[in-house]
């Protein structure tokens, strides 16, 4: 879907300029912000379809911006992190960021990550098969509205958490390595940092498992990866 609005947040004008130029060439509308408070104001006023968010920002760091954005909106977030700042990256993912790009980055890689997240967020509306509700026990997943319910209780997921759960539900009992999940859900064409999978699995369990420390649905297959096991009563 072309024409989505992407908000690029970075305190380096060159990064904003290059990122914005390539995103515009990719068919996106782009807005920019150079610090944390400006990012929050722009996100509130413009309601972007996705935010590209640097973690090192003046006025308010990207971690706090991510925290506030995620508390207020399900808007997808792609983080920009400096090479070697793995701890900050993990914190951002824990707060609900959907993906990340390590600086210095290829502008084409940034566009590819943005496109991947937005395609999975908006891409099912015109596909009747892809938008069909999925029931797995008492778990309901609606790809058209991106609603999730567990035993009738609504659950709020980020874009990437939703896609991960939907993928699992469509492939019950199959075992996937972290690398396979990066390829199938994140659409990475190379093996990236698998810690992002670990963080998203942990966050997903916190939202769909009755006891996240003893998960029944999203199970670990030690030494291999993860599998999804249908759990709970069937819908009436």
Buried (B, 14 or more C-beta within 10 A) or exposed (E): BEEBBBBBBBBBEEBBEBBBEBBEEBEBBBBBBBBBBBBBEBBEEEEBBBBBBBBBBEBBBBBBBBBBBBEEBBBBBBBBBBEEBEEBBBBBBBBBBBBBBBBEBEBEEBBBBBBBBBEBBBEBEEEEEEBEEBBBBBBBBBBEEBBBBBEEEEBEBBBBBBBBBBBBBBEEEEEBBBBBBBBBBBBBEEEBBBEBBBBBBBBBBEBBBEEBEEBBBBBEEEEEBBBBBBBBEEBE
